[in-house]
Structure formats: structure tokens, C-alpha cells
Amino acid sequence: MTTIVKCPTCQKSVEWSEKSEFRPFCSKRCQLIDLGDWSDESNKISTPMKSGELTQQDTESLIEDIEAMLAKNDDSFFKE
């Protein structure tokens, strides 16, 4: 069974699978619009994290996950 989600930016239906390169977004454009919203603080996490919620191991694991995700992208990802 295929899972279909709504693009957070434009609400277009997106198949949640390996062939959907920008999931949960429908396109690189929507992905970058969302990134811009976070960078200018239009988007934010509703509840601030309390000090000590994440352990050092959690933090290191998150950093490793992010670095691995970024390493999968070619250089053009960072230039557009």
C-alpha cells in the first residue's frame, strides 16, 4: 500500500516512497520555500525545549543523521 501525504508548502499530494526525492515536499521549490520560512522564523517549534531534554548521545546521533542526509545530496543541492 502506498502512503500519500500532502506537501507542507502547497498541499499537493506526494507519494511517500524512495522515488519521491523531496518528500514530504512535492518539489525542490517547495522544499526551499519551507527552508526559507524556517530561516526567517516564520516557522518555529511551538514549545521551547527544556535544558537537558536531549542527552549528549541524542545530540551526537542527531548530528550524525543530519550529516549523513546532507552527504547524500550532490553539490548542486547547496547552490540553488
N, C-alpha and C positions, 0 to 999 in steps of 0.2 A: 504494500500500500504506500502510495506517495503522499508525503506531507506537503501541504500548500500553506504558505504564510503570506501575510501582507507586508509589502515593503514599508519600512517605518517612515520613509520620506514621502512617497507618492501614493501609497496604498495599493499598488499594482500587485496582483497575485504572483508569487515566486515559489517555484518548486524547491523544497529543501533537499538538495542532493549534491553530490560531488560536481555535477555538470553545471550547477548554478554558481559560477565563480565568485560572485559578490554577495552571496546570501548572508544575511537576510535581505539585502538590498537587491533591487532588480538590475542595477547598473552601477558602473563606476561613478557616474554623475551623482546619483542618489547617495552613494557612499560618501563622496566628498562633501556634499551638502550637509550631511549629518555630522561629519567631522568638523566642518566649519561652525555648525551650531554649538558643538561642544567647546570649540576653541574660543568662541566669543561669549561663552557661558549662557547661551540661550537654553541649553540643556544642562541639567545638573542632577545629581543624586539628591533625592528629597530629604533623606535623613543623614546627617553627618556621621561618619564613622567615629566610634569612640576609641580613644587611645588603648592599644593593647588588644583590639579585636582580632588582628592578624598576628600570628606568630612570625618569627624570623623565617622559619621554614616555609610558611604560607607565602610570604613576600618573595622569597627566592624562587619558589615554584612558579608564582605568577610571572616573575621577570623572565624565567626560562621559557615559559609558554609564549609570552609575547615575542621574545627574540626568535623562537622557532617559527612563529607565524610570519614575522617580518622577513625571515630568511627565505621563505617560500616564494616571495614576490621578486620579480626581476627589477632592475634599476628604474625602469620607466614608471613603476608604481609611485616612486617618490618624486618624480619630476613633473607630473601633470598637475 
